[in-house]
Amino acid sequence: MSSDPHHSIISGLSSDVLEHTEVKVSKCYQCGKCSAGCPLSEEMDFPPSVIMRMLQTDNPDLEEKVLRSFSIWVCLTCEMCFARCPMSIDIPKMMDYLRERSLKEKKANPKAKEIVAFHKSFLDSIKYTGRLYEIGLFIDYKARTLKILDDLALAPKMLKRGKLNIFPELIKDRSGVAEMFKKSSKKNNT
């Protein structure tokens, strides 16, 4: 890892992806199998193979388009692309990094507003309880999207069937989870 604060400016986003995820975008030879197998490629502004090519160019304008793309948010990280890739490039891992980078730089695509809200709500649930707390996730997501009444009728049915717990189930070592988030935040800020 570089301690140079200008490292990302000098070497480009592909270098940052490599540094933070060990994903080497230069290994991609554009076979297109990732895009062909992606269940959401038609919903994306740039399918996975195009994202890879945009990163390979080290062109700042294209890197900006990647960070502002809808593609990085609509990616399910289902790993179909990874399973199909003849070079074993972990595109889902790279997409996770690109999402965090996009958030950090306040470049998230406006079309992804609800996805970003869910992303933040999900991570906050894990951060504070050590595991997913569905009601907390639901409330946080609804507050972030201001869609308070949508799906509200489902909650009583789910509570009655035992699908939702009123109180979060806390893991024993929540401080360990908090430390993981702290380390991850430090690593992504370098």
KAPE-V476746 format. One record per backbone hydrogen bond with DSSP energy under -1.0 kcal/mol. NH is the residue of the N-H (numbers start at 1). CO is the residue of the C=O. E is the energy in kcal/mol with one decimal. If there is no record, write none. Layout:
# KAPE-V476746
nh & co & e
NH & CO & E
NH & CO & E
This chain:
# KAPE-V476746
nh & co & e
7 & 4 & -1.8
10 & 6 & -2.3
11 & 7 & -2.6
12 & 8 & -1.4
16 & 12 & -1.4
17 & 13 & -2.7
18 & 14 & -2.1
19 & 15 & -2.6
20 & 16 & -2.5
21 & 17 & -2.2
22 & 18 & -1.9
27 & 24 & -1.7
28 & 25 & -1.5
36 & 32 & -2.5
37 & 33 & -1.8
38 & 34 & -1.0
41 & 38 & -1.0
43 & 40 & -1.6
51 & 47 & -2.2
52 & 48 & -2.5
53 & 49 & -2.0
54 & 50 & -2.9
55 & 51 & -2.1
56 & 52 & -2.0
57 & 53 & -1.3
58 & 55 & -1.0
63 & 59 & -2.5
64 & 60 & -2.1
65 & 61 & -1.8
66 & 62 & -2.1
67 & 63 & -2.3
68 & 64 & -1.6
69 & 66 & -1.2
73 & 70 & -1.1
74 & 70 & -2.1
75 & 71 & -1.6
83 & 79 & -2.4
84 & 80 & -1.8
85 & 81 & -1.5
88 & 85 & -1.4
91 & 89 & -2.0
94 & 90 & -1.7
95 & 91 & -2.9
96 & 92 & -2.1
97 & 93 & -1.8
98 & 94 & -2.7
99 & 95 & -2.4
100 & 96 & -2.1
101 & 97 & -2.7
102 & 98 & -2.6
103 & 99 & -2.4
104 & 100 & -2.6
105 & 101 & -2.2
106 & 103 & -1.6
107 & 102 & -3.3
112 & 109 & -1.9
113 & 110 & -1.4
116 & 112 & -3.2
117 & 113 & -2.1
118 & 114 & -2.2
119 & 115 & -2.8
120 & 116 & -2.7
121 & 117 & -2.4
122 & 118 & -3.0
123 & 119 & -2.3
124 & 120 & -2.5
125 & 121 & -2.1
126 & 122 & -2.0
127 & 123 & -2.8
128 & 124 & -2.3
129 & 125 & -1.8
130 & 126 & -2.0
137 & 133 & -2.7
138 & 134 & -2.9
139 & 135 & -2.8
140 & 136 & -2.6
141 & 137 & -2.8
142 & 138 & -2.4
143 & 139 & -2.3
144 & 140 & -2.2
145 & 141 & -2.2
146 & 142 & -1.4
152 & 149 & -1.6
154 & 151 & -1.5
158 & 154 & -2.4
159 & 155 & -2.7
160 & 156 & -2.5
161 & 157 & -1.7
162 & 159 & -1.4
163 & 158 & -2.9
171 & 129 & -1.8
177 & 173 & -1.3
178 & 174 & -2.6
179 & 175 & -2.2
180 & 176 & -1.8
181 & 177 & -2.1
182 & 178 & -2.3
183 & 179 & -2.8
184 & 180 & -2.5
185 & 181 & -2.4
186 & 182 & -2.3
187 & 183 & -2.8
188 & 184 & -2.2
189 & 185 & -1.1
